[in-house]
């Protein structure tokens, strides 16, 4: 009798362990199935979990991730959201397996039918509760149900007495199949495109093409640094969420409301029919390290914000405006800054890409990239000031950008010469001079600068970067190269190095060159 009892316990333990592994594998294929049909859209079941991670991450953890990990921090946050989602689906699958086991004897169908049906229904229900999308719900249910069917039994074959039970060999096969399905799902889902972008009409693309060619003609002859116009696909992106919202231009509207004389709503076609201006504008990330590469320049097709606010008749006690995005992000600006801003709907001669805020984003010349709100849906004129996402976490992103000269490349030329170069940026103040020291800062020489853009071609007059290069014949050994910029007001870039938090990195960039 004792041996029978022990055997029963061992059987139950084995079944529980097997069930846990099967539930985890079912969760993996369920989440992968959702990605197959949804891609990186809000319909992907990870999206709401990702948003939860973003909103609940303590400010100190967020700051450390930004300063120490950079883009890797975004990847890790995304992986955490995926892991949490898989864990959530695994828990639900566990309960579904237990429920299916209890229901199987009472149903007029074998376990290889009832168990997959119960688990698939549970996966579909959870997906529906998370994202409310039928396709995503089906995408989670089908692969999970198939996996359970493979382990529950087969037509005409024996059904395990304890319900879902699997041998070691079967679990290994299922694990390999689950991860193989995940790889295939990633490949398919990554190709999913909402197909939102609309072509720019009339002469808008031609205007951008002309500015692009103009910039190419102004570039310095130096390898290892970007051109004066960044490719849209290479332009840096930083968002609070890892999954961008999907907003169709045909459905998009902008509402101007709050402390105004007259509320009104603007459609996309009405917006692009306004006073369109195409010009250069540079953005820099407030969270980047001193010599990092989160700095880019593009040609934007825009309309000015000032007439939109003037039409509404803004009032309010704080003379400030809250700009709302489709993903829930918002940012407050002084009314004066908004009146110098633009709404962009084109980038480098094409419709604004989804990753950059399609269909419409905000550009406020001279301010950090994070506060140039993407996927804009509303202007609300306020009575009292409010803190935005970054301000709530201690950042001062709404301030003017810091002057910076980047040292991005070192090239050994012929005859023992060495060339160093990079980009320099000072917001609306513009870059007047870049100076280079090859002796650690004891003496300085002017670098060669790319020609400054005509202010008429720049959104915000001088709010665009410039390339710089310096060539010299260094002595044998080590040379400490230091670079600094002087802005259009005559102010020299501060020497003292500061971390990104809370007001953006600053300081002279230094690099040792050995020959």
Rosetta blueprint (number, residue, H / E / L):
1 X L
2 X H
3 X H
4 X H
5 X H
6 X H
7 X H
8 X H
9 X H
10 X H
11 X H
12 X H
13 X H
14 X H
15 X H
16 X H
17 X H
18 X H
19 X H
20 X H
21 X H
22 X H
23 X H
24 X H
25 X H
26 X H
27 X H
28 X H
29 X H
30 X H
31 X H
32 X H
33 X H
34 X H
35 X H
36 X H
37 X H
38 X H
39 X L
40 X L
41 X L
42 X L
43 X L
44 X L
45 X L
46 X H
47 X H
48 X H
49 X H
50 X H
51 X H
52 X H
53 X H
54 X H
55 X H
56 X H
57 X L
58 X L
59 X H
60 X H
61 X H
62 X H
63 X H
64 X H
65 X H
66 X H
67 X H
68 X H
69 X H
70 X L
71 X H
72 X H
73 X H
74 X H
75 X H
76 X H
77 X H
78 X H
79 X H
80 X H
81 X H
82 X H
83 X H
84 X H
85 X H
86 X H
87 X H
88 X H
89 X H
90 X H
91 X H
92 X H
93 X H
94 X H
95 X H
96 X H
97 X H
98 X H
99 X H
100 X H
101 X H
102 X H
103 X H
104 X H
105 X L
106 X L
107 X L
108 X L
109 X L
110 X L
111 X H
112 X H
113 X H
114 X H
115 X H
116 X H
117 X H
118 X H
119 X H
120 X H
121 X H
122 X H
123 X H
124 X H
125 X H
126 X H
127 X H
128 X H
129 X H
130 X H
131 X H
132 X L
133 X L
134 X H
135 X H
136 X H
137 X H
138 X H
139 X H
140 X H
141 X H
142 X H
143 X H
144 X H
145 X H
146 X H
147 X H
148 X H
149 X H
150 X H
151 X H
152 X H
153 X L
154 X L
155 X L
156 X L
157 X L
158 X L
159 X L
160 X L
161 X L
162 X L
163 X L
164 X L
165 X L
166 X L
167 X L
168 X H
169 X H
170 X H
171 X H
172 X H
173 X H
174 X H
175 X H
176 X H
177 X H
178 X H
179 X H
180 X H
181 X H
182 X H
183 X H
184 X H
185 X H
186 X H
187 X H
188 X H
189 X H
190 X H
191 X L
192 X L
193 X L
194 X L
195 X L
196 X L
197 X L
198 X L
199 X L
200 X L
201 X L
202 X L
203 X L
204 X H
205 X H
206 X H
207 X H
208 X H
209 X H
210 X H
211 X H
212 X H
213 X H
214 X H
215 X H
216 X H
217 X H
218 X H
219 X L
220 X L
221 X L
222 X L
223 X L
224 X L
225 X L
226 X L
227 X L
228 X L
229 X L
230 X L
231 X L
232 X L
233 X L
234 X L
235 X L
236 X L
237 X L
238 X L
239 X L
240 X L
241 X L
242 X L
243 X L
244 X L
245 X L
246 X L
247 X L
248 X L
249 X L
250 X L
251 X L
252 X L
253 X E
254 X E
255 X E
256 X E
257 X E
258 X E
259 X L
260 X E
261 X L
262 X L
263 X L
264 X E
265 X E
266 X E
267 X E
268 X H
269 X H
270 X H
271 X H
272 X H
273 X L
274 X L
275 X L
276 X E
277 X E
278 X E
279 X E
280 X E
281 X E
282 X E
283 X E
284 X E
285 X L
286 X L
287 X L
288 X L
289 X L
290 X L
291 X L
292 X L
293 X L
294 X L
295 X E
296 X E
297 X E
298 X E
299 X E
300 X E
301 X E
302 X E
303 X E
304 X E
305 X L
306 X H
307 X H
308 X H
309 X H
310 X H
311 X H
312 X H
313 X L
314 X E
315 X L
316 X L
317 X L
318 X L
319 X L
320 X E
321 X E
322 X E
323 X E
324 X E
325 X E
326 X L
327 X L
328 X L
329 X L
330 X E
331 X E
332 X E
333 X E
334 X E
335 X H
336 X H
337 X H
338 X H
339 X L
340 X L
341 X L
342 X E
343 X E
344 X E
345 X E
346 X E
347 X E
348 X L
349 X L
350 X E
351 X E
352 X L
353 X L
354 X H
355 X H
356 X H
357 X L
358 X L
359 X L
360 X L
361 X E
362 X E
363 X E
364 X L
365 X L
366 X L
367 X E
368 X L
369 X H
370 X H
371 X H
372 X L
373 X L
374 X L
375 X L
376 X E
377 X E
378 X E
379 X E
380 X E
381 X E
382 X E
383 X L
384 X L
385 X L
386 X L
387 X L
388 X L
389 X H
390 X H
391 X H
392 X H
393 X L
394 X L
395 X L
396 X L
397 X L
398 X L
399 X L
400 X E
401 X L
402 X L
403 X L
404 X E
405 X E
406 X L
407 X L
408 X L
409 X E
410 X E
411 X E
412 X E
413 X L
414 X H
415 X H
416 X H
417 X L
418 X E
419 X E
420 X E
421 X E
422 X E
423 X E
424 X E
425 X E
426 X L
427 X H
428 X H
429 X H
430 X L
431 X E
432 X E
433 X E
434 X E
435 X E
436 X E
437 X E
438 X L
439 X L
440 X L
441 X L
442 X L
443 X L
444 X L
445 X E
446 X E
447 X L
448 X E
449 X E
450 X L
451 X L
452 X L
453 X L
454 X L
455 X H
456 X H
457 X H
458 X E
459 X L
460 X L
461 X L
462 X L
463 X L
464 X L
465 X L
466 X E
467 X E
468 X E
469 X E
470 X E
471 X E
472 X E
473 X L
474 X L
475 X L
476 X L
477 X L
478 X E
479 X E
480 X E
481 X E
482 X E
483 X E
484 X E
485 X E
486 X E
487 X E
488 X L
489 X L
490 X L
491 X L
492 X E
493 X L
494 X L
495 X L
496 X L
497 X L
498 X E
499 X L
500 X L
501 X L
502 X L
503 X L
504 X L
505 X L
506 X E
507 X L
508 X L
509 X E
510 X E
511 X E
512 X E
513 X E
514 X E
515 X L
